[in-house]
Amino acid sequence: MSLTCQKHLFSLEDGIHYINCATMSPNLKSVEEAGIQGILRKSQPQRITQESFFETTAPVQEAYSKLINCPEPKRIALIPSTSYGMAIVAKNLAFKAGLASGQEILMVHEEFPSDVYAWEEIAEDKGLSIRYILPPDTLENRGKIWNERLLDAVNQNTCMVVVSPTHWADGTRFDLVTLGARCREVGAWLILDGTQSIGAMPFDVQQVQPDAIINVGYKWLLGPYSAGAAYFGPAFDEGRPLERNWINRVGSEEFKNLVNYQTEYRPFADRYNVGERSNFILNPMFCASLTQILDWGVENIEAYCHQLLEEPLKLLQEKGFWVDDLPYRSKHLVGLRIPPQADIAQIQASLKARNVQVSFRGQAIRIAPHVYNDMNDIDALVEGLIL
C-alpha cells in the first residue's frame, strides 16, 4: 500500500505548514468525533453501566498490542504521561533481583526530562548512579559511533538501560535488537520511551524484548493529550503499581462485590492502569487514532515521511546543512544542523514569515512530518531555510 497525502482526514488550518508532529499531532476528524460522542455519553449517565467501565479500555489495549506485535493485550496498561509510566518502573526497580549499590542506570545524552527525573529518588535510596552516554564530538558517523558507545557501556554493573528508539531532540536511531540482546546477557532491564517512534516507525516487541515501553499518545499515535499506553513484560508480572485503586483488582467487573475487598491484582499489566482508566472521552479518541494508524500501516507512514524528505534533505546537504546518514537516523523525525555561517535567529524569522512550524531542540532543527503534510509544506520549509 502506497499512501498519498491524508490531510483531508484532519482539521488543519489552510496556509499553515505544520511539520511538527514530534511536539503534538493534530486530531484526526474521527478522533474529534469520538471525543464529542464521549462527552455526550456522560450527559446520559443512565446509559453507562458497570460493563461500560471495561468496554472502553479493552479496544485500546488490543489496538496498541497490534501496533507493537504483542500477542497479549493484558500486558498493556493505560497511563496519562511518560512520568507516570517511568514512575512505575522506578518503583519496581527497587525490587529487581540482584540490584546492588554502585550499579549504573545507563541513558543517552540529553534524553527527555521525564525519562531522567524518574530515577533521582531510587538512585539516592539504593546507591545507584546514572551514567549518560555522550555522542562523539564530530558529526562524521555520529549516529554509528553513539550506538557503539551505548552498546559498549552495557556491562555486568548495569542494572537498567533507558533509551528512546528515536532520540527526541535530533532523530538519532538506536539499534534496539542488538541492545536488547546485550541487556539480557548481563541481566539489565531495557526500558524504552516509545513516544517519538512507535506509530511512525515499525516496532516488534518480540524481536526487541524490552522489559517495558512507555508511550504517550498525543504525538505519533495521533491521540488526545493525557492518554497513553505502556507495555510491561514478565519482569513486572508480580510488581507493585503506583495506585491501589479498585478497578485494577480481581473481580472488579462485578460492582455488587466491591464491598468484599480484594488483595489480588488483575493479571499482567492490568495492575498498572491509572485510576479512572475507563475514561469515556479519551479512550474512544485514543482507540480511533490507533485504529487509523493500523489501517494505514506504520511501514507506509514511515515510507511516506521518507519520500517527503529524501530529496529535500539532499538539497539542504548541498547547501551546507548536516543530517545524519541512514540507518542511524529515523525517517520521520530528522535533526538538521545549520551551516557554520548561518544565523539561527534569521532562519527562525524566515520560517515564521512563511508559516512553517518546526521545533528547535538543542543544536538541531527538528523536522517531523506526517501524512497530513505534502510537498508544498516541505517546499516552504526549504525556502525558509535557504536564505
MOCOR-V197572 format. One record per residue. N is the residue number from 1. OMEGA is omega in whole degrees, 0 to 359 (999 if undefined). Layout:
n->[N;N]
omega->[OMEGA;OMEGA]
This chain:
n->[1;2;3;4;5;6;7;8;9;10;11;12;13;14;15;16;17;18;19;20;21;22;23;24;25;26;27;28;29;30;31;32;33;34;35;36;37;38;39;40;41;42;43;44;45;46;47;48;49;50;51;52;53;54;55;56;57;58;59;60;61;62;63;64;65;66;67;68;69;70;71;72;73;74;75;76;77;78;79;80;81;82;83;84;85;86;87;88;89;90;91;92;93;94;95;96;97;98;99;100;101;102;103;104;105;106;107;108;109;110;111;112;113;114;115;116;117;118;119;120;121;122;123;124;125;126;127;128;129;130;131;132;133;134;135;136;137;138;139;140;141;142;143;144;145;146;147;148;149;150;151;152;153;154;155;156;157;158;159;160;161;162;163;164;165;166;167;168;169;170;171;172;173;174;175;176;177;178;179;180;181;182;183;184;185;186;187;188;189;190;191;192;193;194;195;196;197;198;199;200;201;202;203;204;205;206;207;208;209;210;211;212;213;214;215;216;217;218;219;220;221;222;223;224;225;226;227;228;229;230;231;232;233;234;235;236;237;238;239;240;241;242;243;244;245;246;247;248;249;250;251;252;253;254;255;256;257;258;259;260;261;262;263;264;265;266;267;268;269;270;271;272;273;274;275;276;277;278;279;280;281;282;283;284;285;286;287;288;289;290;291;292;293;294;295;296;297;298;299;300;301;302;303;304;305;306;307;308;309;310;311;312;313;314;315;316;317;318;319;320;321;322;323;324;325;326;327;328;329;330;331;332;333;334;335;336;337;338;339;340;341;342;343;344;345;346;347;348;349;350;351;352;353;354;355;356;357;358;359;360;361;362;363;364;365;366;367;368;369;370;371;372;373;374;375;376;377;378;379;380;381;382;383;384;385;386;387]
omega->[178;183;166;182;184;185;181;179;180;180;182;180;176;176;177;179;186;183;195;182;180;174;177;177;168;176;164;176;178;177;175;184;178;178;179;179;177;177;180;179;179;178;178;188;179;179;179;183;178;176;182;184;180;182;181;186;184;179;178;179;181;181;180;177;178;183;182;180;176;183;184;181;181;172;181;175;177;184;181;188;174;183;179;181;180;177;175;179;181;180;183;174;180;183;179;180;177;180;184;176;180;178;186;164;182;175;175;182;176;174;182;187;182;175;182;185;184;189;184;185;181;178;179;183;186;178;178;175;178;182;181;180;185;170;177;178;181;176;180;181;186;182;180;181;180;176;181;180;179;181;180;183;182;181;184;180;180;177;184;172;178;185;172;178;174;181;188;187;187;174;177;182;182;183;187;181;179;180;179;178;179;178;179;178;186;179;179;173;171;182;184;166;186;189;184;182;186;185;179;181;182;182;181;183;181;176;185;181;175;176;176;172;177;191;174;192;193;177;187;173;173;183;182;175;180;173;180;180;178;173;175;182;185;180;184;187;180;186;183;179;175;185;175;185;188;190;179;180;176;176;183;178;183;188;182;181;182;177;176;190;183;173;185;179;173;188;175;187;180;178;187;181;176;175;186;182;181;188;187;177;185;183;176;177;181;179;179;180;179;179;179;179;179;179;177;187;183;179;179;174;180;181;179;179;179;179;179;191;191;183;176;179;177;179;180;176;178;180;175;175;180;171;183;182;168;5;186;169;178;181;183;182;188;174;183;178;188;176;183;184;185;180;185;179;178;179;178;179;180;179;179;180;181;181;177;181;172;179;173;183;182;181;189;165;185;181;187;180;173;187;174;177;175;185;175;177;183;177;178;177;182;178;180;181;181;185;999]
